[in-house]
């Protein structure tokens, strides 16, 4: 990549800088607030706020149309495009919730399921837009989401079962001698649930975007070499980017779905215990 030395107003082709593939994940401070503690409004914060309000309006629209399934008088015999889309999304949310939460109150958690899925979906897909940013490529972001959801699930479990929540760490039918071995193992695996959730999402997002940047940078480097052979060869990595981009889009959707399903499974364990 060619850059100019603005101090001397000279652009030289000899000034070539290798930009790291992980540069796209840099957190850039936009409005510094407190320099002593490095607290500032950065690009991650701005995108989090924008995505939150965007998802809020989506969920509000979906829940306002949820009465389509409660009052048949509101349904068209021949659904229009809007009704077909709403039905498809709501049915998908109902299936995810009812299939993974075995409870009569499973539908009470539909707003939570919709919010988690759409927030992660928008966050993941937004990073595929050129010159955009992927907030889920940061471990601190995915861990914060997982941790707050994990705390909320434990609050639900405690309000429903009180001190019986500790039965999560002791499977039924376990002997006293075996309990001394199983309880620490169950406790460690339980505590590591938000960690595994956050690492899975973070690793998939960061690895895919890094691979796209590496191949795109390789094609750009070949093109900048200037000769006819390299100008022709640079089309190879560019063509490879097309299926990789489609694959990364599928990964973004699948990871949002997997994260949501796992949260539903953890909710089911919290509601029904062992």
C-alpha positions in Angstrom: 0.0 0.0 0.0 1.4 3.4 -1.0 1.3 6.2 1.5 2.5 9.8 1.3 4.9 11.7 3.5 2.7 14.7 4.1 5.4 16.6 6.0 7.4 16.9 2.7 4.4 16.8 0.3 6.0 13.9 -1.5 4.4 10.6 -2.5 7.0 8.0 -3.1 6.3 4.5 -4.4 9.1 3.3 -2.2 7.0 3.9 0.9 5.2 0.5 1.3 3.7 -0.5 4.6 2.4 -3.9 5.4 -0.9 -3.5 7.2 -1.7 -6.3 9.7 -4.9 -8.3 9.1 -5.9 -7.7 12.7 -5.8 -3.9 12.2 -9.4 -4.1 11.3 -10.2 -5.0 14.9 -8.6 -1.9 16.5 -10.6 0.0 19.0 -10.4 3.7 18.1 -11.2 6.4 20.7 -13.5 9.0 19.2 -14.3 11.3 22.1 -11.7 11.1 25.0 -13.3 11.7 28.4 -10.8 10.9 31.1 -7.2 10.4 30.0 -6.0 9.2 33.4 -8.1 6.1 33.3 -8.3 5.8 29.4 -12.1 6.2 29.4 -13.4 7.4 26.0 -16.3 7.0 23.6 -14.9 4.6 20.9 -16.1 2.9 17.7 -17.3 -0.2 19.6 -19.4 1.9 22.0 -21.0 3.8 19.1 -21.9 0.7 17.2 -23.2 -1.0 20.3 -25.7 1.9 20.8 -26.7 2.0 17.2 -27.2 -1.8 17.0 -29.2 -1.7 20.3 -31.7 0.8 19.0 -32.0 -0.9 15.6 -32.7 -4.3 17.2 -35.1 -2.6 19.7 -37.2 -1.3 16.8 -37.1 -4.7 15.1 -38.3 -6.5 18.3 -41.0 -3.9 18.9 -42.3 -4.4 15.4 -42.3 -8.2 15.8 -44.0 -8.2 19.2 -46.6 -5.8 17.9 -47.4 -8.3 15.2 -47.4 -11.2 17.5 -51.2 -11.0 17.8 -51.3 -12.5 14.2 -51.0 -15.9 15.9 -53.4 -15.0 18.7 -56.3 -13.6 16.7 -57.1 -15.3 13.4 -59.2 -12.3 12.4 -56.0 -10.4 11.7 -54.7 -12.9 9.3 -55.1 -12.7 5.5 -56.3 -15.8 3.7 -53.6 -15.1 1.1 -50.7 -13.6 3.1 -49.0 -10.6 1.8 -45.2 -10.3 1.8 -45.1 -8.5 5.2 -47.3 -11.1 6.8 -45.3 -14.0 5.3 -42.1 -12.5 6.7 -43.5 -11.9 10.1 -45.0 -15.4 10.3 -41.7 -16.9 9.2 -39.7 -15.0 11.9 -42.2 -15.6 14.7 -42.5 -19.3 13.9 -38.8 -19.7 13.9 -38.6 -18.0 17.3 -41.4 -20.1 18.6 -39.8 -23.3 17.4 -36.4 -22.4 19.0 -38.1 -21.5 22.3 -40.5 -24.4 22.5 -38.0 -27.1 21.3 -35.4 -26.1 23.9 -37.3 -24.9 26.9 -39.6 -27.6 28.3 -42.0 -25.4 30.3 -45.5 -24.0 30.1 -44.0 -20.5 30.4 -41.6 -21.0 27.5 -43.3 -18.3 25.5 -42.5 -15.7 28.2 -38.9 -15.9 27.0 -39.6 -15.2 23.3 -38.7 -11.5 23.6 -35.3 -12.6 25.1 -34.7 -15.1 22.4 -35.6 -12.6 19.6 -33.4 -9.9 21.2 -30.3 -12.2 21.6 -30.6 -13.6 18.0 -31.2 -10.3 16.2 -28.6 -8.5 18.2 -25.9 -11.1 17.4 -27.1 -11.4 13.8 -26.9 -7.7 13.1 -23.5 -7.4 14.9 -22.1 -10.4 13.0 -23.4 -9.4 9.5 -22.6 -5.7 9.9 -18.9 -6.6 10.0 -19.1 -8.1 6.5 -19.9 -4.7 5.0 -16.7 -3.1 3.7 -15.2 -0.3 5.9 -17.5 -1.5 8.7 -16.7 -3.0 12.1 -17.4 -6.3 13.9 -18.0 -5.8 17.6 -18.4 -9.5 18.2 -14.7 -10.0 17.1 -13.7 -8.7 20.6 -13.6 -11.1 23.5 -14.6 -8.4 26.0 -17.8 -7.8 24.1 -18.9 -11.4 23.7 -17.8 -12.2 27.3 -19.9 -9.2 28.6 -23.0 -10.5 26.7 -22.5 -14.0 27.9 -21.8 -13.0 31.5 -24.9 -10.8 31.8 -27.1 -13.5 30.3 -25.6 -16.1 32.6 -26.3 -13.9 35.6 -29.8 -13.3 34.5 -30.4 -17.1 34.0 -29.1 -17.7 37.6 -31.5 -15.1 38.9 -34.4 -16.8 37.2 -33.3 -20.1 38.6 -32.9 -18.8 42.2 -36.3 -17.1 42.1 -38.0 -20.3 40.9 -36.1 -22.9 43.0 -34.5 -20.9 45.9 -31.7 -23.0 47.5 -32.6 -26.0 45.3 -30.5 -24.3 42.7 -27.5 -26.3 44.1 -29.0 -29.5 42.8 -27.6 -28.4 39.4 -24.2 -29.6 40.7 -25.4 -32.9 41.9 -27.1 -35.2 39.4 -29.9 -37.5 40.7 -29.0 -40.9 41.9 -25.4 -40.0 42.7 -23.8 -41.8 45.6 -22.2 -39.9 48.5 -18.7 -41.0 47.6 -19.1 -40.1 43.9 -20.6 -36.7 44.9 -17.2 -35.5 46.1 -15.9 -36.0 42.6 -18.9 -34.9 40.5 -19.8 -31.7 42.4 -16.5 -29.9 41.7 -16.5 -31.1 38.1 -20.1 -29.9 37.6 -19.4 -26.6 39.3 -16.3 -25.9 37.1 -18.2 -26.8 33.9 -21.1 -24.6 35.0 -18.9 -21.6 35.7 -17.2 -22.0 32.4 -20.4 -21.8 30.4 -20.2 -18.0 29.7 -16.5 -18.3 28.9 -17.1 -21.1 26.3 -20.0 -19.1 24.8 -17.9 -16.0 24.4 -14.8 -17.7 23.1 -16.8 -19.7 20.5 -18.4 -16.5 19.1 -15.3 -14.4 19.3 -13.0 -17.0 17.7 -15.4 -17.7 14.7 -15.9 -14.0 13.9 -12.2 -13.0 14.3 -10.8 -16.0 12.4 -13.2 -15.6 9.4 -12.6 -11.9 9.1 -8.9 -12.3 9.4 -8.9 -14.9 6.6 -10.8 -12.6 4.3 -8.4 -9.7 5.0 -5.3 -11.9 4.4 -6.6 -13.1 1.0 -7.8 -9.6 0.0 -4.4 -8.2 1.0 -2.6 -10.9 -1.0 -4.7 -10.0 -4.1 -4.0 -6.3 -3.5 -0.3 -6.9 -3.2 -0.2 -8.8 -6.5 -2.1 -6.0 -8.3 0.3 -3.3 -7.0 3.3 -5.1 -8.3 2.4 -3.7 -11.7 3.5 -6.4 -14.2 0.9 -8.1 -16.5 1.5 -11.6 -15.0 0.7 -10.3 -11.5 -2.2 -8.3 -12.7 -3.7 -11.5 -14.0 -2.8 -13.6 -11.0 -4.4 -11.2 -8.6 -7.8 -12.3 -9.9 -7.3 -15.8 -8.3 -7.5 -14.6 -4.7 -10.3 -12.2 -5.6 -12.3 -15.1 -7.0 -11.6 -17.1 -3.9 -13.0 -14.3 -1.8 -16.5 -14.8 -3.3 -17.2 -18.3 -1.8 -15.4 -17.3 1.4 -17.6 -14.3 1.7 -20.7 -16.5 1.3 -19.3 -18.9 3.8 -18.6 -16.2 6.3 -22.1 -14.9 5.9 -23.4 -18.4 6.7 -21.1 -18.6 9.7 -22.4 -15.2 11.0 -26.0 -16.5 10.9 -25.2 -20.0 12.3 -23.2 -18.6 15.2 -26.1 -16.3 16.1 -28.4 -19.3 16.0 -26.1 -21.5 18.0 -25.6 -18.9 20.7 -29.4 -18.4 21.0 -30.1 -22.2 21.2 -27.4 -22.6 23.9 -28.9 -19.8 26.0 -32.3 -21.5 25.6 -30.8 -24.8 26.8 -29.2 -23.1 29.8 -32.6 -21.5 30.5 -34.2 -24.9 30.4 -31.7 -26.3 32.9 -32.4 -23.3 35.2 -36.1 -23.8 35.0 -36.3 -27.6 35.3 -33.1 -28.3 37.1 -32.0 -32.0 36.9 
